[in-house]
Amino acid sequence: MAQWDEQLDKLKQIIEIMKAHNLVEVRIKQGEDEVSVKKDQPQIIGVPAAGINMPTAMPAPVASSSSPAEPSAEAAKQEKLAEIKSPLVGTFYSQSSPDSEPFVEVGSHVEPETVVCIIEAMKVMNEIKAETAGTIAEIVAANGEAVEYGRVLFRVKPD
């Protein structure tokens, strides 16, 4: 029975980590043992009770961010800009619906709890927060663009 309690405690820890990092699925393999935890009813975050219809593809932006990012990255190092990176793989949305205003624009002031975008992953809308205080200096990702884990989404001039 003590072994069962220990395994249950580990499972609870995994679930807490998933909640803390907005993860939908976690797999852990150690030797022959493997544990997989997955949310089976994803929760939409940040949507009003009335709901909104989020399209699977939003209109492409006028300006493309497919140009080389190296000059901006170099400028960020020189200016010591903070970077807001994608915590997961998914589709980047700068606004909650096609008709709404963007969460932030260049020049917008953000606090650590300010929502800067949504990343859709596996039909779950995940609010991404700035986690830093400052002014948006650059928006790197394009609306409707697929982003990878760790991809720079925004650059922020810290307060």
Secondary structure, DSSP 4 states (H G I P E B T S, - for coil): -HHHHHHHHHHHHHHHHHHHTT-SEEEEEETTEEEEEE-SS----S--TT-----SSPPPPSS-S-S-SHHHHHHHHHHT-EEEE-SSSEEEESBSSTTSPBS--TT-EE-TT-EEEEEEETTEEEEEE--S-EEEEEE-SPTT-EE-TT-EEEEEEE-
